[in-house]
Amino acid sequence: MKLNLGACDRKIDGFLSVDICPPADVITDLAKKWPWENSSVDAVKAYQVAEHIADSIHFMNELHRVCKAGAQIEMEVPSATHGAGAFQDPTHKSFWTMNT
């Protein structure tokens, strides 16, 4: 299984789109326990989603829990050290740097 987290209406071939509201394939709140079994996910794309989750440790723990060993993870967040973008969006709940 391959997941496109925080997809909104962005479809990626071969990936299930996941978001908190339609039109995603899977509607779920990533701030809560994720609905996938342990070690069931082969790949994750998480573009501009992790910063919207207040508990970054929960997000990373769930990511680790659901991914198989060797799963490919692509994650992108706005950098809190390079420009104001991380702080300009009032829906951002956690802030990330290269050292996070």
C-alpha positions as CSV (number, residue, x, y, z in Angstrom):
1,M,0.0,0.0,0.0
2,K,1.2,3.5,-0.8
3,L,-0.2,6.7,0.9
4,N,-0.3,10.3,-0.2
5,L,-0.9,12.1,3.1
6,G,-2.6,15.5,3.2
7,A,-3.5,15.0,-0.4
8,C,-6.6,17.3,-0.7
9,D,-7.5,16.8,-4.3
10,R,-3.9,16.0,-5.5
11,K,-3.9,12.5,-7.0
12,I,-0.7,10.5,-7.4
13,D,-0.9,7.3,-9.5
14,G,-0.6,4.2,-7.4
15,F,-1.1,6.1,-4.1
16,L,-4.2,6.3,-1.9
17,S,-5.0,10.0,-1.2
18,V,-5.5,10.7,2.5
19,D,-6.9,13.8,4.1
20,I,-9.2,15.1,6.8
21,C,-11.9,16.0,4.3
22,P,-13.2,14.9,0.8
23,P,-12.3,14.4,-2.0
24,A,-9.5,12.1,-0.6
25,D,-9.8,8.3,-1.0
26,V,-9.4,7.9,2.8
27,I,-10.8,10.4,5.2
28,T,-9.0,10.4,8.5
29,D,-7.5,12.7,11.1
30,L,-3.7,12.2,11.2
31,A,-3.6,13.8,14.6
32,K,-5.2,10.6,15.9
33,K,-4.2,6.9,15.6
34,W,-3.9,6.1,11.9
35,P,-6.3,3.5,10.5
36,W,-3.6,1.3,9.0
37,E,-2.1,-1.9,10.4
38,N,1.5,-2.0,11.7
39,S,4.1,-2.5,8.9
40,S,1.5,-2.4,6.1
41,V,2.7,0.6,4.1
42,D,5.3,0.5,1.3
43,A,5.6,4.2,0.5
44,V,4.5,7.5,1.9
45,K,4.4,11.0,0.3
46,A,3.7,13.7,2.9
47,Y,3.9,17.1,1.2
48,Q,3.1,20.1,3.3
49,V,1.0,18.1,5.9
50,A,3.2,17.4,9.0
51,E,3.3,21.1,10.0
52,H,-0.5,21.0,10.3
53,I,-0.3,18.4,13.1
54,A,0.3,19.8,16.6
55,D,2.1,16.7,18.0
56,S,5.0,16.1,15.6
57,I,6.2,13.1,17.8
58,H,2.8,11.4,17.3
59,F,3.0,12.0,13.5
60,M,6.5,10.5,13.3
61,N,5.6,7.6,15.6
62,E,2.5,6.7,13.5
63,L,4.6,7.0,10.3
64,H,7.1,4.6,11.8
65,R,4.4,2.2,13.0
66,V,2.6,1.8,9.7
67,C,5.6,1.6,7.4
68,K,7.2,-1.6,6.5
69,A,11.0,-1.9,7.0
70,G,12.6,-0.2,4.0
71,A,9.5,1.8,3.1
72,Q,10.2,4.9,1.0
73,I,9.1,8.2,2.7
74,E,9.1,11.5,0.9
75,M,8.3,14.4,3.3
76,E,8.3,18.1,2.7
77,V,7.5,20.9,5.2
78,P,8.2,24.6,5.2
79,S,11.5,25.4,7.0
80,A,11.2,27.4,10.2
81,T,14.8,28.6,9.6
82,H,14.5,29.8,6.0
83,G,12.0,32.6,5.7
84,A,8.7,33.4,7.3
85,G,6.6,30.8,5.4
86,A,6.4,28.4,8.3
87,F,4.9,31.1,10.5
88,Q,2.6,32.9,8.0
89,D,0.0,30.2,7.9
90,P,-2.2,30.2,11.0
91,T,-3.1,26.5,10.4
92,H,0.5,25.5,11.0
93,K,0.7,23.7,14.4
94,S,4.3,22.5,14.5
95,F,7.5,24.0,13.1
96,W,10.3,22.0,11.5
97,T,14.0,22.6,10.6
98,M,16.6,20.5,8.9
99,N,17.6,19.4,12.4
100,T,14.1,18.3,13.5
